[in-house]
Amino acid sequence: MSKEITSRAQDYSQWYNDIVIKADLADYSAVRGCMVIKPYGFSLWENMRDALDKMFKDTGHVNAYFPLFVPKSLFEAEEKNAEGFAKECAVVTHYRLKTDPDNKGKLIVDPEAKLEEELVVRPTSEAIIWNTYKTWIQSYRDLPILVNQWANVVRWEMRTRLFLRTAEFLWQEGHTAHATKNEAVDEAKQMLEVYADFVENFMAVPVIKGVKTPNERFAGAEDTYCIEAMMQDGKALQAGTSHFLGQNFAKAFDVKFSDKENKLDYVWATSWGVSTRLIGALVMAHSDDEGLVLPPKIAPLQVVIVPIFKGDEQKALIDAKVTEITTALKAKNIRVKYDDNDNARPGWKFAEHEKKGVPVRLAIGVRDMENNVVEVARRDTREKSTQSLDGIADYVEHLLAEIQQSIFNRAKDFRDAHITKVDSWDEFVKTLDEKTGFVSAHWDGTSETEDKIKELTKATIRCIPLNNLQEEGKCILTGKPSTQRVIFARAY
């Protein structure tokens, strides 16, 4: 175990923080609750963003950008949404500073520069976007609108953790407008599938697709669809949400259209989003006590090559061979780095790239070249092997695919082993306290029971799984009849 990284068994929370810092993903900033995303962490986000962006565009969506500031009157228009985010809002009240007349070295807010209307720094963009859509939509011919934006948002969290919960974070938010309810529901479900596809096939994190209870759904939505992932400590992390907003925002902003019969109706809406929180999920789902473990599809570097040599003559021979290898790897669109920095020894480089989760490491020396071989180390299992240099690019290409699948399989096996069915309150509490993970149990469907369970155990209903098996049962708390199990867990 790296001396720099606390073990998971010793302190899981500190282990997470250590990895984020030591693997160069992020740093703390001068602004309380905000973070600096470092180049390595941002490269990881770029790879995630680019994959998602392609998936959005493949399903007919286009990108746009809307203002960071939302007039308070617009923010208040949809009451449930406003109430849901009110406690997290940062508000701009003035637009100018001036020199303090009593202290020339200080700046103070200019009281004469008070805004006529206060501006909310966007915690989410439904208000500003639907106010805009009102001018874009008149007829059914203007629909659907399938818009996404990549942006930052501000939610003034009091208790923050890097990536998982920060006062400012990066995300994407889709906002679509439709002529019919069915179209909007289909859109919300389609985007849930896109998220599930991305998280499972790119991030290698298995998810449960479901719908939120009324207590847990997005403020202003009629239904919230979600994907829930399990971290290595057994806690749940909401990895993405897609909301069917009904006509709530259209009514709040008076967005109507004339249909094919020339009748006026309110537009139907969805919104959906994922954020840099997914980087936190990635860390907690796969990493070990040595550092990051990254799925090859989104790793900033997929392969690193480390030379082992004595003197310039040996280095020159290795450089020539590595040029051949990197050219072959790049021809397969494999992200590769030749780490020939002579300021660090090979052992230090091995540990550093292991800590950063590079999926494959190649080590090559002159003797290896004489034998036409290279040492190959895979990060996920930490296994090493000696491979022929002939066809090494093909070997690495197949190995990366194998690692991607292996990381997913390991996470899925862990998740499946930590889902427990219970049928009584005692079993429920015991499982939460002793085994951790997801608990599959019956619930009577009332908000009162859901609130009571949360109060007693700090566990929430993460979702009602889609295509859930219907079965008769009794609520674990009240004993009242139930027709299906739901997923409970303690969560981030």
Buried (B, 14 or more C-beta within 10 A) or exposed (E): EBEBBBBBEEEBEEBBBBBBBBBBBBEBBEEEBBBEBBEBBBBBBBBBBEBBBEBBEEBEBEEEEBEBBBBBEBBBBBEBBBEBBEEBBBEBEEEEEEEEEEEEEEEEEEEEEEBEEBBBBBBBBBBBBBBBBBEEBEEBEBBBBBBBBBBEBBBBBEEBBBBBBBBBBBBBBBBBBBBBEEBBBBBBBBBBBBBBBBBBBBBBBBBBBBBBBEEBBBBBBBBBBBBBBBBBBBBBBBBBBBBBBBBBBBBBBEBBBBBEEEEEBBBBBBBBBBBBBBBBBBBBBBBBBBBBBBBBBBBBBBBBBBBBBEEEEBBEBBBEBBEEBBEBBEEEEBBBBBBBEEEEEBEEBBBBBBBBBBBBBBBBBBEBBEEEBBBBBBBBEEEEEEBEBEEBBEBBBEBBEEBBBBBBEBBBEBBEEBBBEBBEBEBBBEBBEEEBBBBBBBBBBBEEBBEEBBEEBEBBBBBBBBEBEEEEBBBBBBEEEBEBBBBBBBBB
